[in-house]
Amino acid sequence: MASSPIQSLPKEVVNLIAAGEVIDSLAAVVRELVENSLDAGATRIVISVWTELWRVRVADNGYGMDLDNLRLAATPHSTSKIHDYDDLWKITTLGFRGEALHSLAQLSDLEIASRAVDNSEGWRILYDNLGEPVIEEAIAIAPGTIVTVSNLFGNWPVRRQALPTPAKQMRSLQAIIHQIAICHPQITLQVEQNDRSWFTISPGTTAQDILPQIIRDVKLGDLQYLRVELLVNPENSQLPKISQAEYLELVLGLPDRCHRRRADWVKVATNGRIIKSSEIEQTIFTALARTLPRDRFPVCFLHLKISPDRIDWNRHPTKAEVYLQSISYLQKQVSSAIEQALNFNPQTISETVHNQRVGKLLAVAEEKANYNINRTIQPETTKKDEINLMELRAVAQVNNTYIVAEHPAGLWLIEQHIAHERVLYEQICEHWQIVPLEPPIILNNLSPQQVEQLQRIGLEIETFGEQIWAIRHAPELLSQREDCPEALRELSLGGDLQTAQVAVACRSAIRNGTPLTLPEMQTLLTQWQHTRHPRTCPHGRPIFLSLEESALARFFRRHWVIGKSHGI
């Protein structure tokens, strides 16, 4: 398949395009050239960099160009990707402005060698600083294109001096290549530095196959992949219609296995390019709240594949910032996708047999930290056709701390206290209730900050004497407990309402060391499975350890042939 012919853009289209390409570093050169290779249908791209020589070469196996197109490739506003005004609103390529190669011709010595897939010979052209050919020669070359940028910023010494050190530039270049790789997982990317191999990113089916290659200590099993179709929302006819061809792809680091010290791996992409979207990024952080340990951050890659007419790429010269239509709808879909990825359901737990989910179990208050099996079960009143849940059967309790649960794919070990803490925390968030205390609880020696904190979370407190306060309301789960005074003092030590809710859930959950009957264990397991974020407790601790049947079989060597294992 050959690319469209290159032609100069009409003046009225040029006037609508944002200011010129930002070629400010070696990384920017690589970004522009690799995006051109991707637009040309390349499946293998080789990137070579010589930092001391200010030289970059990008070779691909794409469609290539014939001689006529090569002659126009570096002239200003010349592109094969758009042709008129209407094309600005249906952009399906990574590049479209026709400025990158012309900018490189102005800033460096630019050479392009290419052979179109339907031609028997290739051509090499060297361009002047206006983008006009000065040397043309026929060469032997495989179909594809090789672009060489030499002496970058040679006539712009001030720009060279303002750039970071070569080591920092290479880190930026590596980050650019990583971003391209996760957006285009089917591409092989080979990178060379100073004539030596630096790294290679092998192709995969989805970004889930790419992330373990570029993030240290992340394994394929630490990640959950989910693809969600974007459909019309029947509950709100005011939303723009979204076709079934549009979807989002989510690769999420499971919070019980995978997280970061910095918020550096929450990435959002749209139609093949990483973008900056504070609204979508904040949605991701909010959806994962209270699933990670303190001061840890998620690993998440979200790729929105949406119709081009819902995107305005002309907001920023590097196309890193865009305008997205229906942003609130997209935020809801992202939140829903993350919740679905964290749940135990057919799409996120493989090799299991599932039961039909017929209702959601809700429970009332705990008393004295004992788990009450005779709780009131409230049936689900919203949706009857919920997701299927995997079969999980309680079989034993270890050290009055861990529940052993069996399912068709193996065994799980669940810590009872933090599983119950997750159940109570989500109930508390949904039904936070402050109830009167009769008689009131008396506390002494509270600081002004502690008094203010109790008032901040909605408790009524009044002076009862010198350094004595009467508390007349408390969270419902704590109100009937013997240790309610200690719990209220704990709540007074600081934090927002969410922190207080976590503290209430933690104090109200059954303690490790509490014996449970099999029915009690089964009830707890069922309620825990129905939570939105069952993998970790609100403090970010992992709740369960999975021992899959396949791993057990390998450990006990059940695949051995009996005769051979006995030396027969």
BAMARKE-149080 format. One line per 3 residues: number of its first residue (from 1); for each residue x, y, z of C-alpha. Coordinates in steps of 0.2 Angstrom, whole numbers. Layout:
N
NUM = X/Y/Z | ...
***
This chain:
568
1 = 0/0/0 | 8/17/-5 | 6/33/4
4 = -4/48/-3 | 6/60/-13 | 14/75/-4
7 = 8/92/-9 | 8/110/-2 | -6/115/10
10 = -17/129/5 | -14/146/13 | -30/146/23
13 = -26/129/30 | -8/135/35 | -15/150/44
16 = -26/139/55 | -12/128/61 | -3/131/77
19 = 15/138/77 | 29/128/71 | 35/111/77
22 = 46/112/93 | 63/104/89 | 72/108/105
25 = 82/92/108 | 88/76/102 | 72/68/110
28 = 61/80/100 | 70/74/84 | 67/56/87
31 = 49/59/92 | 45/68/75 | 54/55/65
34 = 47/40/73 | 29/47/72 | 32/49/53
37 = 38/31/52 | 22/25/61 | 11/35/50
40 = 20/26/35 | 15/9/42 | 32/4/49
43 = 32/-12/60 | 51/-11/64 | 60/5/68
46 = 79/7/71 | 84/23/80 | 103/27/81
49 = 110/42/91 | 127/50/92 | 126/62/106
52 = 143/70/104 | 141/72/85 | 123/79/87
55 = 117/66/75 | 101/55/74 | 96/42/61
58 = 79/34/60 | 76/19/48 | 60/10/45
61 = 52/-3/34 | 36/8/30 | 29/12/13
64 = 43/23/8 | 43/38/-4 | 46/39/-23
67 = 57/53/-30 | 43/66/-33 | 38/65/-15
70 = 56/65/-8 | 59/82/-17 | 44/90/-8
73 = 46/81/9 | 56/95/17 | 47/110/10
76 = 37/120/22 | 19/114/26 | 20/99/14
79 = 12/84/20 | 2/68/13 | -9/68/29
82 = -21/82/27 | -26/92/11 | -39/105/16
85 = -49/113/30 | -61/99/33 | -46/87/36
88 = -41/96/52 | -56/89/60 | -54/71/55
91 = -35/68/59 | -31/50/60 | -12/51/59
94 = 1/56/72 | 8/70/61 | -1/82/50
97 = 6/99/50 | 20/96/37 | 33/106/47
100 = 44/93/56 | 56/89/41 | 56/108/36
103 = 61/113/53 | 75/99/54 | 82/106/37
106 = 83/123/45 | 92/117/61 | 103/103/54
109 = 110/94/39 | 95/84/33 | 97/68/22
112 = 83/56/17 | 85/40/8 | 69/30/3
115 = 61/17/-8 | 43/16/-11 | 36/-2/-9
118 = 30/-2/-27 | 46/4/-34 | 62/-5/-39
121 = 74/8/-35 | 77/20/-21 | 83/38/-20
124 = 94/48/-8 | 92/67/-6 | 102/80/4
127 = 92/96/7 | 97/114/10 | 91/125/25
130 = 76/130/15 | 71/111/12 | 76/111/-6
133 = 85/96/-14 | 103/100/-17 | 110/82/-20
136 = 100/68/-28 | 106/51/-32 | 99/33/-35
139 = 104/20/-22 | 101/2/-18 | 89/1/-3
142 = 76/-10/4 | 58/-3/4 | 56/10/18
145 = 64/26/23 | 81/31/32 | 81/49/39
148 = 98/56/45 | 99/72/55 | 117/78/57
151 = 125/93/65 | 109/97/74 | 109/116/80
154 = 126/118/72 | 121/136/66 | 112/139/83
157 = 125/138/96 | 115/147/109 | 102/133/108
160 = 115/119/110 | 122/128/126 | 105/129/134
163 = 102/110/132 | 104/98/147 | 119/87/148
166 = 120/72/136 | 115/60/149 | 100/70/153
169 = 95/71/135 | 97/52/133 | 85/49/148
172 = 73/61/139 | 75/52/123 | 72/35/132
175 = 56/41/140 | 50/47/123 | 53/30/115
178 = 45/21/130 | 29/32/127 | 29/28/109
181 = 31/9/113 | 16/8/125 | 5/17/113
184 = 10/6/98 | 14/-11/106 | 14/-20/89
187 = 30/-11/84 | 48/-17/86 | 59/-3/92
190 = 78/-5/91 | 89/9/99 | 108/11/96
193 = 119/24/105 | 136/28/97 | 136/13/86
196 = 132/1/100 | 115/-8/104 | 107/1/119
199 = 90/-7/121 | 76/-16/111 | 58/-16/114
202 = 50/-32/107 | 32/-31/100 | 17/-37/109
205 = -2/-38/108 | -6/-25/120 | 3/-12/131
208 = 2/-25/145 | 16/-35/135 | 26/-19/134
211 = 26/-12/152 | 37/-26/160 | 50/-22/147
214 = 52/-4/152 | 47/-3/171 | 59/-12/182
217 = 52/-26/194 | 35/-26/185 | 30/-43/179
220 = 16/-48/167 | 6/-55/181 | 6/-39/191
223 = -4/-30/177 | -22/-31/173 | -28/-28/155
226 = -46/-22/151 | -54/-16/135 | -71/-7/137
229 = -82/-2/122 | -88/16/123 | -107/16/120
232 = -121/28/121 | -127/31/139 | -145/27/139
235 = -148/36/155 | -143/53/148 | -149/57/130
238 = -139/74/132 | -123/66/129 | -115/66/112
241 = -118/49/103 | -102/38/104 | -100/24/91
244 = -96/6/95 | -80/8/86 | -73/18/100
247 = -66/11/116 | -53/13/130 | -39/1/134
250 = -33/0/152 | -17/-8/159 | -18/-7/178
253 = -4/-12/190 | -14/-22/203 | -12/-12/219
256 = -8/-28/230 | 7/-32/219 | 13/-16/209
259 = 15/2/214 | 28/16/213 | 37/29/225
262 = 33/43/212 | 17/47/202 | 27/45/186
265 = 18/30/178 | 1/36/177 | 0/39/158
268 = -15/44/147 | -15/42/128 | -27/47/114
271 = -27/39/97 | -8/34/98 | 0/48/107
274 = 3/52/126 | -6/67/131 | -8/78/146
277 = -25/78/154 | -27/83/172 | -45/79/172
280 = -42/61/167 | -27/58/178 | -36/65/193
283 = -50/53/189 | -37/38/190 | -30/44/206
286 = -47/46/214 | -53/29/208 | -38/21/216
289 = -39/30/232 | -37/19/248 | -30/4/238
292 = -11/8/239 | 1/9/254 | 4/26/261
295 = 15/37/249 | 14/25/235 | 7/28/218
298 = -1/18/205 | 5/11/188 | -9/14/175
301 = -9/16/157 | -25/22/149 | -27/23/130
304 = -43/32/123 | -47/27/105 | -60/39/100
307 = -67/47/85 | -55/61/78 | -69/74/77
310 = -70/74/96 | -52/79/97 | -44/96/94
313 = -25/93/91 | -22/111/87 | -20/117/105
316 = -1/114/107 | 14/114/95 | 19/97/101
319 = 2/90/102 | 4/85/120 | -11/95/125
322 = -28/93/117 | -46/97/119 | -58/82/122
325 = -76/82/120 | -88/74/133 | -74/74/146
328 = -86/70/160 | -93/55/151 | -75/49/148
331 = -71/51/166 | -86/40/172 | -80/27/159
334 = -63/27/166 | -69/26/184 | -80/11/180
337 = -66/2/170 | -54/4/185 | -67/-3/197
340 = -70/-18/185 | -52/-21/183 | -50/-22/202
343 = -65/-34/205 | -64/-53/205 | -74/-56/189
346 = -73/-67/173 | -62/-54/164 | -50/-51/178
349 = -49/-69/186 | -45/-82/173 | -46/-101/174
352 = -60/-101/187 | -78/-107/188 | -90/-93/192
355 = -107/-92/200 | -121/-80/195 | -122/-65/206
358 = -139/-63/213 | -138/-49/226 | -126/-39/236
361 = -124/-42/254 | -124/-27/266 | -122/-28/285
364 = -126/-18/300 | -115/-13/315 | -102/-24/323
367 = -102/-26/342 | -86/-28/353 | -76/-33/338
370 = -85/-50/336 | -91/-55/319 | -109/-57/320
373 = -115/-70/308 | -134/-66/312 | -133/-50/303
376 = -147/-43/292 | -144/-46/273 | -150/-32/262
379 = -154/-38/244 | -147/-28/230 | -161/-16/224
382 = -152/-9/208 | -146/-21/196 | -151/-39/195
385 = -139/-44/180 | -123/-41/190 | -106/-48/185
388 = -103/-66/189 | -92/-70/204 | -79/-84/205
391 = -84/-98/217 | -74/-96/233 | -77/-109/247
394 = -71/-107/265 | -63/-124/270 | -52/-119/286
397 = -45/-106/297 | -26/-105/301 | -20/-98/318
400 = -37/-90/320 | -30/-77/307 | -31/-83/290
403 = -45/-91/280 | -41/-105/268 | -53/-104/253
406 = -54/-116/239 | -59/-112/221 | -57/-123/205
409 = -40/-115/201 | -32/-117/217 | -31/-110/235
412 = -32/-93/242 | -26/-87/260 | -36/-72/266
415 = -31/-62/281 | -48/-60/290 | -45/-44/299
418 = -40/-33/284 | -53/-42/273 | -67/-37/285
421 = -59/-20/286 | -61/-18/267 | -80/-23/269
424 = -83/-11/283 | -74/3/275 | -84/3/259
427 = -100/1/270 | -95/16/280 | -91/27/265
430 = -108/23/258 | -118/25/274 | -108/36/286
433 = -119/39/301 | -117/49/316 | -128/44/331
436 = -132/51/348 | -123/44/363 | -133/41/379
439 = -125/44/391 | -111/55/382 | -93/50/383
442 = -82/61/394 | -64/64/388 | -51/75/396
445 = -34/83/391 | -39/86/373 | -29/100/364
448 = -38/113/354 | -32/104/338 | -40/88/344
451 = -57/97/348 | -57/105/331 | -53/88/323
454 = -68/80/331 | -79/94/326 | -72/93/308
457 = -78/75/306 | -96/79/312 | -95/75/330
460 = -104/86/343 | -92/91/357 | -94/103/372
463 = -85/109/387 | -90/99/403 | -77/106/415
466 = -59/112/416 | -50/101/402 | -65/90/401
469 = -76/88/386 | -93/79/383 | -95/70/366
472 = -113/67/363 | -112/59/345 | -101/46/338
475 = -100/35/322 | -113/21/322 | -100/7/322
478 = -91/14/337 | -106/19/347 | -110/2/356
481 = -92/-3/358 | -83/-3/375 | -68/5/368
484 = -77/19/360 | -68/32/371 | -51/26/365
487 = -58/26/347 | -64/44/348 | -47/49/355
490 = -39/41/341 | -50/50/329 | -45/66/337
493 = -27/64/332 | -29/71/314 | -34/68/296
496 = -48/71/285 | -65/62/285 | -59/48/274
499 = -45/45/287 | -57/44/301 | -68/32/291
502 = -53/21/289 | -49/21/307 | -67/17/312
505 = -66/2/300 | -50/-4/306 | -55/-3/324
508 = -72/-11/321 | -66/-26/310 | -64/-43/318
511 = -47/-46/326 | -34/-58/321 | -34/-72/334
514 = -53/-73/333 | -60/-90/330 | -73/-91/316
517 = -85/-105/311 | -86/-111/293 | -102/-101/290
520 = -95/-86/297 | -80/-87/286 | -90/-90/271
523 = -101/-75/275 | -85/-64/277 | -78/-71/260
526 = -94/-67/251 | -95/-49/257 | -77/-46/254
529 = -79/-52/236 | -93/-40/233 | -82/-25/238
532 = -76/-13/224 | -58/-14/228 | -55/-32/236
535 = -37/-33/232 | -30/-22/246 | -36/-15/263
538 = -39/4/265 | -21/5/271 | -15/-3/255
541 = -10/-20/262 | -13/-35/251 | -28/-45/258
544 = -25/-62/250 | -12/-74/244 | -16/-85/229
547 = -9/-102/227 | -14/-107/209 | -17/-126/205
550 = -4/-124/191 | 9/-118/203 | 5/-132/216
553 = 6/-145/202 | 24/-138/197 | 29/-138/215
556 = 23/-156/219 | 29/-161/201 | 13/-170/197
559 = 18/-168/178 | 31/-181/181 | 29/-198/173
562 = 28/-211/187 | 40/-223/179 | 53/-211/175
565 = 53/-202/192 | 57/-219/200 | 71/-223/188
568 = 62/-236/179
***
